[in-house]
C-alpha cells in the first residue's frame, strides 16, 4: 500500500490533466456501450418500419456519436500520454537530483550502466503505467459492469451463462501478472549489465584496439547479449501463454453465445435485433479483457521499474549535511586531522589515528608507497567520504558541521585523470564558476598558459573538445583543469598526481602554472615524483602504519629514513 501511495503522489501536480483524461476515457467507454443498443433498435424497429428518413436521421445521429468519440479518443491518447510523460519527467528529475547527492561510496559499488538503465528504460515503463494503469483498470471494470447490465436487460439467463468465465479470466490475469513482475525485474537487471558492458567497451575503445582485443570484447558482449535475450524471451513466453489462453476463451465464449443465442431465438425468447445486439455487447465485453491483458504486459514492467526507482530514492547517503550545518565562506585554510581513522570496508582500515596540522597558506606534500592512503587522506577533506573515527577541522570548525556545498566551494582539486565534459573550451573552464564573465574566463586561461593555444583555434573559446576532451593533449587537459581552479579561486587546493602522466618538458611548464595557482593558498600535494615537491613547506611520508615522517625536503633527506630511501631510488646517491 505504501508503494501505491507513493506512486499516486506523483499525480498531485497534474490533477486537472488526470481528471480530463479519465473523464474522456469514461465517456468514450460509455459511448461504446451505446452502439450495440443502437443496432438492436435499428434491426427490431427501424428496418421493419421501412421509414428511410428516420433511418437516415438515426445514422446521422450515430455519426455524431462517432465524431464525438473520435475527439475523446484523441484527448485520451495525446493528453493522457502527456500525463504519463509529465510524471516520468518529474521522476527522472528527482532521481537525477538524488544521484547528485549520493556519496562516492555508492558509486564505488554501483555500475554506471545500471544507473543509466534506471533513469531511462525503467522510467519509460513507469510513464506508460502512469498513463494506462489506473485508466485501463477502471475502464475495464466499468465496461464489464456496463456490458453485464445491458446484456442482463436483454436476456438474464444467457448473460449469467456468459459471465461464468470471468472468475477464471481474473485468476489468469493475477497469475501471469505475478510471474511477469519477477521476470521484468530480472530483465531490468540484465539491461543494466548490458548497458555497463556497452559503456565500458565504447569508453575504453582506445585500450581495446590498442591491445587488439576486439574479439575478446565481442565474446563478453555476446554473453551479456545472450542473457538479455533469454530473459526477454521468457517474458514474451509468459505473455504469449496469457494472451493465447485468453484469446481461446474469448472465442469459445463467442461460439457459446452464437449457439445458445440461436437456440433462444428459435424458442422465441430473443428477437433478431436483441440477438445481434447481444453478440455486439459480447465483443464490447471482450475489450476490457484485452485491456487487462495490456495491463498484464505493462503493469509488471512499471511496477518492477518503480521498485528499482524507489531503491535508489530510498538510499541513504552516508555523507550528508547535518541538521545544524552552517554555510561557510572565505576560509583561511587552517586544517587539523584529529585522530582520524577511515576504511572503505568496516573490517579494514586504510587510515588509523592520523594526527596532522596544516597551517593556512602552507604547502604540504604527501609521499609514500601506493595504497598507503595518501589520496584517501585528501579525499576526506572535501567529504567525498566521512571519517570513521576522529574529526577534521578547518579554521577550528568540524567539516561535518559545514554544509557540503559551501565546504566544497572552498576546495579546489586538480587530479591526474582530468575529467572534461563534452562541449566547448569555454564551457569547461567556466565549470569553475558558472557565473564568470568572458573576461574572467580568458584571464583564467591566460594564467594557466592556455590563452595562446586557444587563440590559434578557428573557433577559439567555442571550440568543441570532444567526449572527455579527446581532441586535446594531456598537457592541454591539465591546463584546462588549472584554468578552472584559477576561476574557482578556492582558499584550499588539492593536487593529486597532477603532472605524473605528462612528459618532463610539459610537466615543467605545468609546474609553473601550479606554482602560481598555489600562491596564497593552503595546498595539499600528492606526488610520486619527488622532484615536483622539493620546494614544499613540508613533506609528509605516509605508510600503511600511518604518518612515518614529516619535515622539509633537505631535513628528511639528511635524516636517512623512508623519504631518503625514496629519494635515493629516484635520483641515486647524492
Secondary structure by P-SEA (a helix, b strand, c coil): caaaaaaaccccccaaaaaaaaaaaaaaaaaaaaaaaaaaaaaccccccccaaaaaaaaaaaaaaaaaaaaaaaaaaaaaaaaaaaaaaaaaaaaaaaaaaccaaaaaaccaaaaaaaacaaaaaaaaaaacaaaaaaaaaaaaaaaaaaaaaacaaaaaaaacaaaaaaaaaaaaaaaaaaaaaaaaaaaaaaaaaaaaaaaaaaaaaaacaaaaaaaaaaaaaaaaaaaaaaaaaaaaaaaaaaaaaaaaaaaaaaaaaaaaaaaccccaaaaaaaaaaaaaaaaaaaaaaaaaacaaaaaaaaaaaaaaaacccccccccbbbbbccccccccccbbbbbcccccccccbbbbbbcccbbbbbbbcccccaaaaaaaaacccccccccccccccccccccaaaaaaabbbbccccccccccaaaaaacccccccaaaaaaaaaaaccaaaaaacccccccccccccccccaaaaaaaaaaaaaaacccbbbbccccccccaaaaaaaaaaaaaaacccbbbbbbccccccccccbbbbbccccccccccaaaaaaaccaaaaaaaaacccc
